[in-house]
Amino acid sequence: MDKTAIRHAATIILLRDAATAPRVLMGQRGAKAVFMPGKFVFPGGAVDAGDHTVPLASDLPEICADRLGEDSAPGLEAGLFAAAIRELWEETGLILGAPGDWPDAPEDWRAFAALGLRPNPRPLSFVFRAITPPGRPRRFDARFFLADADAVVGDPDDFSRASDELSHLQWIPLEEVRHFTLPFITEVVLAEIAAALPDLGPPASVPFFKNSDEESLFLRLAGKRPLRAGRMD
């Protein structure tokens, strides 16, 4: 695998108590991780080939699917939703699902399917997109999805089924999150979310930091085509 290639990725931002005392779910990457070592991040990761064939429990939210298709290769929308839900499941043990049979679930989804659930995309709002700048050890075209923790099936404080990819999983008050070691793009995403609270639905347009080898642009994805907002110098 070409480790310098830009990989599609999905990140999920779970927020609870949005109208009163908002808290966001984050964990810390290992100090020896190649990408963002030691940083506190949202659950997320690269899209796997199998994510594109996952039988979701419902249709995709239309406006979000439309915006995911802008300035992008066709046919990625469902896989991005599935990847976000899978990464949340793997890294935290929390489930965004709805009742449904899934007898032929692939290995990394079997424990999820054994609960009588299929991945549910309906609670997710597509709220941000960013491509990792050139020169980094890994590069991702990451789509960020926002969801209310009320949509989690089960106890949102139960991380007993989490993998060891993220440590110190916790719900961090938004007013305190600046005291944690965060990637720059995470700070930007959190600022966008905080400005829109208590609304957790799709924004009027989706911010898109488009970093290529030729130029860096700040765009907004609004439904049919990206709206150019300016250069990032």
Phi, psi and omega per residue, in radians:
M1 nan 2.355 3.090
D2 -1.340 1.875 -3.068
K3 -1.316 -0.146 3.083
T4 -1.606 -0.170 3.140
A5 -1.224 2.647 3.088
I6 -1.438 2.117 -3.137
R7 -1.800 2.501 3.034
H8 -1.216 2.444 -3.099
A9 -2.513 2.786 3.113
A10 -2.345 2.397 -3.128
T11 -2.230 2.484 -3.093
I12 -2.141 2.295 -3.125
I13 -1.942 1.917 3.087
L14 -1.692 2.275 -3.122
L15 -2.202 2.383 3.076
R16 -2.158 2.699 3.126
D17 0.978 0.789 -3.022
A18 -1.049 -0.579 -3.050
A19 -1.559 -0.178 -3.040
T20 -2.127 -1.166 -3.126
A21 -2.395 1.326 -2.986
P22 -1.044 2.368 3.095
R23 -2.320 2.535 -3.090
V24 -2.097 2.506 -3.128
L25 -1.493 2.156 3.128
M26 -2.497 2.798 3.045
G27 -2.504 2.936 -3.062
Q28 -1.815 2.282 3.044
R29 -1.308 2.675 -3.107
G30 -1.113 2.650 -3.116
A31 -1.137 -0.401 -3.120
K32 -1.752 0.108 3.118
A33 -1.112 2.482 3.140
V34 -1.204 -0.670 -3.060
F35 -1.851 2.104 3.088
M36 0.935 0.923 -3.127
P37 -1.070 2.375 3.056
G38 1.325 -0.049 -3.087
K39 -1.452 2.614 2.949
F40 -1.502 2.275 -3.020
V41 -2.428 2.927 2.961
F42 -1.406 2.725 3.005
P43 -1.051 2.432 3.137
G44 2.976 2.971 3.129
G45 3.038 -3.047 -3.068
A46 -1.198 2.613 3.056
V47 -1.304 2.276 3.060
D48 -1.581 2.716 3.136
A49 -1.003 -0.664 -3.112
G50 -1.214 -0.294 -3.132
D51 -1.111 -0.446 -3.077
H52 -1.324 -0.225 -3.120
T53 -1.971 0.141 3.136
V54 -1.174 2.280 3.112
P55 -1.387 1.681 -3.120
L56 -1.186 2.719 -3.058
A57 -1.373 -0.225 -3.130
S58 -2.725 3.016 3.038
D59 -1.179 2.785 3.102
L60 -1.304 2.583 2.989
P61 -1.009 2.154 -2.925
E62 -1.058 -0.837 -3.075
I63 -1.133 -0.619 3.138
C64 -1.225 -0.729 3.109
A65 -1.085 -0.690 3.122
D66 -1.067 -0.813 -3.109
R67 -1.240 -0.562 3.083
L68 -1.118 -0.476 -3.129
G69 -1.408 -0.188 -3.128
E70 -1.289 2.399 3.073
D71 0.872 0.781 -3.031
S72 -2.647 2.724 3.035
A73 -1.121 2.548 -3.102
P74 -1.251 2.669 2.996
G75 1.467 0.215 -3.104
L76 -1.613 -0.230 -2.887
E77 -1.018 -0.941 -3.078
A78 -1.118 -0.673 3.123
G79 -1.114 -0.595 3.107
L80 -1.187 -0.761 3.062
F81 -1.050 -0.822 -3.123
A82 -1.069 -0.725 -3.134
A83 -1.102 -0.720 3.129
A84 -1.056 -0.782 -3.128
I85 -1.188 -0.691 3.118
R86 -1.123 -0.775 -3.137
E87 -1.104 -0.686 3.071
L88 -1.058 -0.781 -3.136
W89 -1.088 -0.831 -3.074
E90 -1.211 -0.757 -2.988
E91 -1.536 -0.337 -3.119
T92 -2.220 -0.327 -3.052
G93 1.404 0.054 3.136
L94 -1.557 2.629 -2.960
I95 -2.119 2.240 2.883
L96 -1.922 1.695 -3.044
G97 -2.556 2.960 3.080
A98 -2.413 2.660 -3.095
P99 -0.980 2.379 3.116
G100 3.042 2.478 3.118
D101 -1.333 2.498 3.134
W102 -2.612 1.219 -3.001
P103 -1.207 -0.385 -3.073
D104 -1.932 0.573 -3.115
A105 -1.061 2.430 3.081
P106 -1.173 2.935 -2.972
E107 -0.962 -0.761 -3.060
D108 -1.334 -0.033 3.090
W109 -2.014 -0.022 -2.981
R110 -1.108 -0.725 3.140
A111 -1.144 -0.622 3.071
F112 -1.101 -0.884 -3.102
A113 -1.150 -0.540 -3.130
A114 -1.101 -0.313 3.097
L115 -1.463 0.063 -3.125
G116 1.349 0.491 -3.054
L117 -2.194 2.696 2.947
R118 -2.161 2.677 -3.099
P119 -1.042 2.339 -3.080
N120 -1.949 1.930 -3.124
P121 -1.443 -0.202 -2.978
R122 -1.063 -0.601 -3.120
P123 -1.303 -0.134 -2.997
L124 -1.587 2.381 3.009
S125 -2.025 2.274 3.065
F126 -1.359 2.045 -2.976
V127 -2.164 -0.212 -3.051
F128 -2.856 2.648 3.057
R129 -2.516 2.437 3.132
A130 -2.641 2.394 3.033
I131 -1.785 2.250 3.122
T132 -1.004 2.329 3.138
P133 -1.086 2.728 3.068
P134 -1.031 2.711 3.077
G135 1.598 -0.070 3.117
R136 -1.549 2.720 -3.111
P137 -1.160 -0.416 3.030
R138 -2.365 2.552 3.089
R139 -2.263 2.356 -3.110
F140 -2.308 2.549 2.910
D141 -1.738 1.605 -2.944
A142 -1.702 2.289 3.014
R143 -1.866 2.300 -3.087
F144 -1.815 2.272 3.124
F145 -2.030 2.445 -3.129
L146 -1.979 2.410 3.110
A147 -2.556 2.623 3.058
D148 -1.375 2.343 3.139
A149 -1.082 -0.315 3.085
D150 -1.090 -0.340 -3.139
A151 -1.410 -0.184 -3.138
V152 -1.177 2.362 3.063
V153 -1.459 2.038 -3.126
G154 1.735 -2.811 -3.037
D155 -1.460 2.040 -3.126
P156 -1.228 -0.112 3.084
D157 -1.746 0.037 -3.110
D158 -1.660 1.800 3.122
F159 -1.847 0.376 -3.035
S160 -1.161 -0.365 -3.141
R161 -1.726 0.167 -3.108
A162 -1.277 2.618 2.988
S163 -1.313 -3.102 -3.141
D164 -1.725 0.312 -3.100
E165 -1.205 -0.651 3.089
L166 -2.033 2.348 3.063
S167 -1.857 2.946 3.081
H168 0.942 0.726 3.066
L169 -1.053 2.322 -3.089
Q170 -2.877 2.774 3.035
W171 -1.623 1.969 -3.033
I172 -1.780 2.186 3.049
P173 -1.022 2.376 -3.127
L174 -1.018 -0.554 -3.120
E175 -1.256 -0.223 -3.125
E176 -1.928 -0.163 -2.971
V177 -1.128 -0.447 -3.136
R178 -1.143 -0.275 3.125
H179 -1.440 -0.102 3.133
F180 -1.671 2.780 3.122
T181 -1.427 1.860 -3.021
L182 -2.048 2.587 2.931
P183 -1.129 2.668 -3.132
F184 -0.995 -0.780 -3.064
I185 -1.149 -0.543 3.089
T186 -1.141 -0.701 3.083
E187 -1.062 -0.720 -3.140
V188 -1.133 -0.790 -3.135
V189 -1.077 -0.786 -3.137
L190 -1.089 -0.638 3.106
A191 -1.133 -0.714 3.108
E192 -1.095 -0.759 -3.119
I193 -1.161 -0.789 -3.125
A194 -1.052 -0.633 -3.119
A195 -1.184 -0.423 -3.083
A196 -1.685 -0.168 -3.080
L197 -1.035 2.550 0.130
P198 -1.546 0.172 -3.119
D199 -1.280 2.200 3.090
L200 -1.974 0.211 3.134
G201 -1.442 -3.128 3.118
P202 -1.030 2.379 3.121
P203 -1.271 2.964 3.112
A204 -1.033 -0.619 3.013
S205 -2.659 2.694 -3.044
V206 -1.726 2.092 3.081
P207 -1.086 2.457 -3.111
F208 -2.423 1.907 3.020
F209 -1.535 1.825 -3.054
K210 -1.799 1.759 -3.140
N211 -1.820 2.019 3.076
S212 -2.064 3.086 3.105
D213 -1.188 -0.376 -3.081
E214 -1.623 -0.673 -3.066
E215 -2.810 2.874 3.062
S216 -2.090 2.205 -3.076
L217 -2.203 2.637 2.962
F218 -1.930 2.009 -3.111
L219 -2.049 2.940 2.985
R220 -2.275 2.247 -3.125
L221 -1.628 2.060 -2.961
A222 -2.082 -0.002 3.041
G223 2.409 -0.601 3.133
K224 -2.217 -0.669 3.134
R225 -2.643 2.634 -3.126
P226 -1.193 2.382 3.093
L227 -1.623 2.151 -3.116
R228 -1.297 2.249 3.140
A229 -1.927 -0.337 3.109
G230 2.549 3.014 3.117
R231 -1.482 2.732 2.993
M232 -1.976 1.836 -3.079
D233 -1.827 nan nan
